């Protein structure tokens, strides 16, 4: 029996886990009815603290997300965890080890865990993730943790618009270079040296410290990124991490940056949704029988280049074609 | 002294390396004049073999790209190598080790090597990479190798539209799971088990074989992905890899799929360019004084949700708003 949008909405606000899970699946599958529920839910969102966790593969992000969730649970807060893995289109979901680690938590009714792969088109994952953040927020979760596997463009874009972005690194072996050299240096509010019981941890922290000193826009007036050392496996340093996240939130509230971040995130959401929209419109225009079919033929014959073709399509689609 | 677009165009077709390098920089920087040159160049492109190389970090993609280039050089072919690293926004460029390895090659006038980070906005990297492929193609390179670091959505999108996509894995330690589970299983035409002198290489190849058997759309009529074992460091198996790439190209030509791939790539290019265009348009609409400023205020007040706001903006921008 199909559930109406109104039913789903009521159940979700009533705290029914299954309603949340169902709506998320609808969002992922691009079911039109999901839109209606999202619209209605919007006014209940805006209360959760949204924490992003990113870093190189193997740095222990998932374990850290798990430990943070445990910590917040002890403080009596309810938690949503979104594990974003754009590479999981084929098999879907998180690695088995993570699933097992999470098991204890996921039995807790105050914890909602969801893995998201890239089912849809390019750009689709960012929109879907934002939708899921909003759903968990509206459903009353106090904290939403968004964990991204890897540090690709889309993942970085996703965590960029969380309230506090935690970048996870680890000591040794050249791996840290890849983590540190990334554009994620710019987006981190809190940096973690995880697996800090390993050799080279102090060195990695010192390297980070140095790189952050030379970070553009880094000054006394702005937020000074905090570096925390952890051993996620046995929970060491997790309280310190939570404290650092807390003090960043404090900073956001006091400086008025929280509102600014919210606006930025909304802008990014709208831009992403529009980008998807135009993707579909372009697909239609370039599809069989569409006005762009002839353009494709001319491109293949090397008569016109893709930029010119895109311009032509833009002229067809837009009221006032942007430059 | 500024070079005119016409000058640059002539020099590039005349085989001047510096003209190629300059045009690529202009593309990366989004200089408007670059467009004019790209338009003129378009009719000279379409001859190069475009090979994509992707896989997990540490799998040895760069070394393999280097060995492949060496191999093709011995066959008398000219080479372009594009190393795409979306995470390198901050420091830019490839790792030092790669640079050193490439040094011998880059002194060769018939080899053009370029690292690309993500300077622009989201989606910008895919467009810029396609532009650079077209530039190297038009400049007369016989083979263009596109190597992507990591397996994020954007990177996968980029290699998806090369003629032959090579997925690089390596034995052992759970790493291969991450490589294999990725959506890249679907896009690989040739699979490499690199570092095959290590323990577990046969197992990894067998695992791959099994996963490919169950790959959707895998049948007798279609291309059967080939698995090649290599030790890129000392060049072992590189001739076999080149042969596998060659036989895939043969398949594309004989089956008529080459043309189809070209059309798909052009479609993707147009879609990407349009996506960027609409991003700029949305930025304008949502910016200060724009018609979307009020929408943003209403979103922040939780009166309307991002999907509704995007719809409103679409109504302003598009002639016939897509659904």
Interface residues (C-beta under 8 A of the other chain):
Chain A: X35 X38 X39 X41 X42 X43 X45 X46 X56 X57 X86 X87 X88 X89 X90 X91 X95 X117 X118 X122 X123 X125 X130 X134 X150 X151 X152 X153 X154 X155 X156 X157 X177 X178 X181 X182 X183 X184 X185 X186 X259 X262 X263 X266 X267 X269 X270 X271 X273 X274 X275 X277 X278 X279 X280 X281 X282 X283 X284 X286 X292 X295 X296 X299 X300 X302 X303 X304 X305 X306 X307 X308 X309 X310 X313 X314 X316 X317 X318 X319 X321 X322 X323
Chain B: X35 X38 X39 X41 X42 X43 X45 X46 X56 X57 X86 X87 X88 X89 X90 X91 X95 X117 X118 X122 X123 X125 X130 X134 X150 X151 X152 X153 X154 X155 X156 X157 X177 X178 X181 X182 X183 X184 X185 X186 X259 X262 X263 X266 X267 X269 X270 X271 X273 X274 X275 X277 X278 X279 X280 X281 X282 X283 X284 X286 X292 X295 X296 X299 X300 X302 X303 X304 X305 X306 X307 X308 X309 X310 X313 X314 X316 X317 X318 X319 X321 X322 X323
